[in-house]
């Protein structure tokens, strides 16, 4: 079922933990947001110029995580798992206060975020939710990676394919309908890496907070985590989870069928730019009524898509 109205939280909820890449302790407080506000990060460790809107226009880096930055060069990173949790929780508007540069990784999935959010009542707001409905196929190729979105009625479905030489990950694929399927395997799937890549990642100054408690690590033909996999398609399911979080940066709930091959944050964020750039004829912005769909021109809301806090 698609919600007609925008939603927010009835009260605040807190999370804290270590940043995956910075290794620093981080605490966030998710508070109710105003209608049409979207998801707004506020760096409480800074006294000014500290607001960052969760929007694809504000993506400054997509290297191993999604990083947002405002016009004053203030950043917040690894936002994707939290944004995916807000998407799944049907939250449209929220203020996220954070006391450091990176969102805590928690267990490497969206599970703990979801569990916390589900303990808080969701409030229906008076303004209607805006849906972006795909009318014509849009695609993007970036080296050996591909992504496309096609019309899919009134649901959001993602098909994702991985192609790893590693025998544990292999050629894994899955398709998940965000509006119809049980999403437990999706939101509980953890981030992962190959043991052979860790040294290079650390040389880049990343993964300082990475442990077997917050990431799956694969060493050739075995998984180093003592608890093994949470589900048989955990690797590809986590990639789908990342894509859901990144697509939350569109500013809309998307109705379409995404097909992605070997994608990641860079491809997803670049695809959103491609979708909105000179592609207004390939989608329409909708509000839902009880028994009918009302179409809204893209131009009317384009300024909201492009806001840079």
C-alpha positions as CSV (number, residue, x, y, z in Angstrom):
1,X,0.0,0.0,0.0
2,X,1.2,3.5,-0.9
3,X,0.8,6.2,1.7
4,X,-1.1,9.3,0.6
5,X,0.4,11.7,3.1
6,X,3.9,12.5,4.3
7,X,5.0,11.1,7.6
8,X,7.4,11.9,10.4
9,X,8.2,10.6,13.9
10,X,6.1,11.4,16.9
11,X,9.2,11.8,19.1
12,X,13.0,11.5,19.1
13,X,15.1,8.4,19.0
14,X,18.8,8.0,19.6
15,X,21.6,5.8,18.3
16,X,25.3,5.7,18.9
17,X,28.3,3.7,17.9
18,X,31.5,3.9,15.9
19,X,31.9,5.3,12.4
20,X,33.0,2.6,9.9
21,X,35.6,4.8,8.1
22,X,36.6,7.4,10.7
23,X,36.7,5.0,13.6
24,X,35.3,7.8,15.8
25,X,32.4,7.5,18.2
26,X,29.2,9.1,16.9
27,X,25.8,9.8,18.3
28,X,22.7,10.7,16.4
29,X,19.3,11.9,17.5
30,X,16.5,11.6,14.9
31,X,13.8,14.2,15.6
32,X,10.4,14.9,14.0
33,X,10.6,17.0,10.8
34,X,8.4,19.6,9.2
35,X,6.3,18.9,6.1
36,X,8.1,19.1,2.8
37,X,11.4,19.4,4.7
38,X,12.9,16.0,3.7
39,X,15.8,14.6,5.7
40,X,18.0,17.2,7.2
41,X,21.3,16.5,9.0
42,X,22.6,18.9,11.6
43,X,26.2,18.7,12.8
44,X,25.8,19.5,16.5
45,X,29.6,19.5,17.0
46,X,29.7,22.7,14.9
47,X,28.1,26.0,15.8
48,X,27.3,27.4,12.4
49,X,26.9,26.4,8.7
50,X,26.1,22.9,10.0
51,X,23.0,21.9,8.1
52,X,23.1,19.4,5.2
53,X,20.1,18.3,3.2
54,X,19.9,14.7,2.2
55,X,19.8,15.3,-1.5
56,X,21.7,13.9,-4.5
57,X,22.9,17.4,-5.4
58,X,24.8,17.4,-2.1
59,X,26.8,14.2,-2.7
60,X,30.5,15.1,-2.5
61,X,31.9,11.5,-2.6
62,X,30.6,8.0,-3.2
63,X,33.8,6.1,-2.6
64,X,32.9,3.1,-0.4
65,X,30.1,5.1,1.2
66,X,27.8,8.1,0.4
67,X,29.1,11.4,1.7
68,X,27.0,14.6,1.7
69,X,28.4,18.1,1.9
70,X,26.8,21.6,2.0
71,X,28.1,24.7,0.3
72,X,30.3,25.5,3.4
73,X,32.2,22.2,2.9
74,X,30.6,20.6,6.0
75,X,30.2,16.9,5.6
76,X,28.3,13.9,6.9
77,X,29.2,10.4,5.6
78,X,28.0,6.8,5.5
79,X,24.4,8.0,5.4
80,X,23.1,5.2,3.2
81,X,22.0,2.6,5.8
82,X,20.2,5.2,7.9
83,X,18.4,6.6,4.8
84,X,17.4,3.1,3.8
85,X,15.9,2.6,7.3
86,X,14.0,5.8,7.0
87,X,12.7,4.8,3.6
88,X,11.5,1.4,4.9
89,X,10.0,3.0,8.0
90,X,8.0,5.3,5.7
91,X,9.5,8.5,7.2
92,X,9.6,11.4,4.8
93,X,10.6,14.3,7.0
94,X,13.2,14.2,9.9
95,X,16.0,16.1,11.5
96,X,19.1,14.1,12.2
97,X,21.4,15.7,14.8
98,X,24.8,14.2,14.7
99,X,27.9,15.0,16.8
100,X,30.6,13.9,14.3
101,X,31.2,13.6,10.6
102,X,30.1,10.0,10.2
103,X,26.8,8.1,10.9
104,X,27.5,5.2,13.2
105,X,27.8,1.9,11.4
106,X,26.2,-0.2,14.2
107,X,26.0,-3.8,12.9
108,X,26.7,-2.9,9.3
109,X,23.1,-3.1,8.1
110,X,19.9,-1.1,8.7
111,X,18.5,-3.6,11.3
112,X,19.3,-1.6,14.4
113,X,18.1,1.6,12.9
114,X,14.8,-0.1,11.9
115,X,14.3,-1.7,15.3
116,X,14.7,1.7,17.0
117,X,12.5,3.5,14.6
118,X,9.8,0.9,14.9
119,X,9.6,1.7,18.6
120,X,8.4,5.2,17.8
121,X,5.0,6.0,16.6
122,X,4.8,7.4,13.0
123,X,2.7,10.6,12.6
124,X,0.7,11.4,9.4
125,X,1.2,15.0,8.2
126,X,-1.2,17.2,6.3
127,X,0.8,17.6,3.1
128,X,0.7,14.8,0.5
129,X,3.7,12.7,-0.4
130,X,5.2,13.2,-3.8
131,X,5.9,10.2,-5.9
132,X,8.2,10.1,-9.0
133,X,6.6,7.7,-11.5
134,X,8.8,6.5,-14.4
135,X,7.2,6.8,-17.8
136,X,10.1,5.8,-20.1
137,X,13.3,3.8,-19.6
138,X,16.4,5.7,-18.4
139,X,19.8,3.9,-18.3
140,X,23.4,4.6,-17.5
141,X,26.7,2.7,-18.2
142,X,29.9,3.4,-16.2
143,X,32.8,1.2,-17.3
144,X,31.6,-2.3,-16.5
145,X,28.7,-1.2,-14.4
146,X,25.1,-0.7,-15.6
147,X,21.9,0.7,-14.2
148,X,18.5,1.4,-15.6
149,X,15.0,2.2,-14.5
150,X,11.8,1.4,-16.4
151,X,8.0,1.8,-15.8
152,X,6.7,-0.5,-13.2
153,X,3.1,0.6,-12.4
154,X,2.8,1.8,-8.8
155,X,5.6,-0.1,-7.1
156,X,9.4,0.2,-6.6
157,X,11.3,-2.9,-7.5
158,X,15.1,-3.4,-7.6
159,X,16.9,-6.3,-9.5
160,X,20.6,-6.4,-8.7
161,X,23.3,-8.6,-10.1
162,X,26.8,-9.2,-8.7
163,X,29.6,-10.7,-10.6
164,X,32.6,-11.5,-8.3
165,X,35.5,-13.8,-9.1
166,X,35.4,-14.8,-5.4
167,X,33.7,-18.2,-5.1
168,X,31.7,-17.3,-2.0
169,X,30.1,-14.2,-3.5
170,X,30.1,-15.3,-7.1
171,X,27.4,-14.3,-9.6
172,X,24.7,-13.5,-7.0
173,X,21.4,-11.8,-7.9
174,X,18.1,-11.0,-6.4
175,X,14.9,-8.9,-7.1
176,X,13.0,-7.2,-4.3
177,X,9.7,-5.3,-4.5
178,X,9.8,-2.6,-1.8
179,X,6.1,-2.3,-1.7
180,X,5.1,-6.0,-1.6
181,X,7.9,-8.2,-0.3
182,X,9.0,-9.1,3.2
183,X,12.0,-6.9,3.7
184,X,13.7,-8.5,6.7
185,X,16.5,-10.1,4.7
186,X,17.1,-6.7,3.0
187,X,17.5,-4.5,6.0
188,X,19.4,-7.1,8.0
189,X,22.1,-7.7,5.4
190,X,25.5,-6.3,6.3
191,X,28.2,-4.4,4.4
192,X,31.0,-6.7,3.2
193,X,34.5,-6.7,1.8
194,X,37.2,-9.1,0.7
195,X,40.1,-9.7,3.1
196,X,42.6,-9.0,0.3
197,X,41.2,-5.5,-0.2
198,X,41.4,-4.3,3.4
199,X,45.0,-3.1,3.3
200,X,44.3,-0.9,0.3
201,X,41.2,0.4,1.9
202,X,43.1,1.3,5.0
203,X,45.8,3.0,2.9
204,X,43.0,5.3,1.6
205,X,42.3,6.3,5.2
206,X,39.1,4.4,5.4
207,X,37.7,1.5,7.4
208,X,39.4,2.6,10.6
209,X,36.3,1.4,12.6
210,X,35.7,-1.8,10.6
211,X,35.5,-5.1,12.6
212,X,33.8,-8.4,12.2
213,X,31.1,-7.0,14.4
214,X,30.0,-4.5,11.7
215,X,31.1,-6.1,8.4
216,X,31.2,-9.4,6.6
217,X,34.7,-10.3,5.6
218,X,35.4,-12.9,3.0
219,X,38.7,-14.7,2.7
220,X,38.9,-16.6,-0.6
221,X,36.5,-19.6,0.1
222,X,35.4,-18.8,3.6
223,X,33.6,-16.2,5.7
224,X,35.6,-15.0,8.7
225,X,32.6,-13.9,10.7
226,X,31.8,-16.7,13.3
227,X,28.0,-16.3,12.8
228,X,28.2,-16.8,9.0
229,X,25.6,-15.3,6.7
230,X,22.3,-14.0,7.9
231,X,20.6,-15.0,4.7
232,X,21.8,-16.9,1.5
233,X,21.8,-13.7,-0.6
234,X,23.2,-11.3,2.0
235,X,25.9,-9.9,-0.3
236,X,23.5,-8.8,-3.1
237,X,20.8,-7.9,-0.6
238,X,23.2,-5.4,1.0
239,X,23.8,-3.9,-2.4
240,X,20.1,-3.4,-2.8
241,X,19.9,-1.9,0.6
242,X,22.6,0.6,-0.3
243,X,20.7,1.5,-3.5
244,X,17.5,2.1,-1.5
245,X,19.4,4.5,0.8
246,X,21.0,6.3,-2.1
247,X,17.7,6.6,-4.0
248,X,16.2,8.3,-0.9
249,X,18.4,11.2,-2.0
250,X,16.1,11.8,-5.0
251,X,13.7,13.6,-2.6
252,X,10.8,11.5,-3.8
253,X,9.4,8.0,-3.4
254,X,10.2,6.4,-6.8
255,X,7.8,4.1,-8.7
256,X,9.8,2.1,-11.2
257,X,11.8,-1.0,-11.9
258,X,15.5,-0.7,-11.3
259,X,17.9,-3.1,-12.9
260,X,21.5,-2.8,-11.7
261,X,24.6,-4.8,-12.6
262,X,27.8,-4.5,-10.5
263,X,26.6,-1.1,-9.1
264,X,27.5,0.9,-6.0
265,X,27.2,4.3,-4.5
266,X,29.0,6.1,-7.3
267,X,26.8,4.6,-10.0
268,X,23.5,5.1,-8.0
269,X,24.3,8.8,-7.2
270,X,25.4,9.5,-10.8
271,X,22.3,7.8,-12.1
272,X,20.1,10.2,-10.0
273,X,21.8,13.1,-11.7
274,X,21.2,11.5,-15.1
275,X,17.6,10.9,-14.3
276,X,16.8,14.5,-13.4
277,X,19.0,16.1,-16.1
278,X,17.0,16.6,-19.2
279,X,14.8,13.6,-18.4
280,X,11.6,15.3,-17.2
281,X,9.6,13.8,-20.1
282,X,10.6,10.3,-18.8
283,X,8.9,10.7,-15.4
284,X,6.0,12.5,-13.7
285,X,5.5,13.7,-10.2
286,X,2.3,12.4,-8.6
287,X,0.2,12.8,-5.5
288,X,-2.1,10.0,-4.5
289,X,-5.8,10.5,-3.9
290,X,-8.3,8.0,-2.4
291,X,-9.4,6.8,-5.8
292,X,-7.4,8.6,-8.3
293,X,-3.9,9.8,-9.2
294,X,-3.2,13.5,-9.5
295,X,-0.3,14.5,-11.8
296,X,2.0,17.5,-10.9
297,X,4.4,19.1,-13.2
298,X,8.1,18.4,-12.5
299,X,8.9,22.1,-12.8
300,X,6.8,22.9,-9.8
301,X,8.9,20.8,-7.5
302,X,12.3,21.0,-9.3
303,X,13.6,23.6,-6.8
304,X,13.1,21.2,-4.0
305,X,15.1,18.5,-5.7
306,X,18.1,20.9,-6.3
307,X,18.3,22.5,-2.8
308,X,21.8,22.8,-1.4
309,X,21.6,23.5,2.3
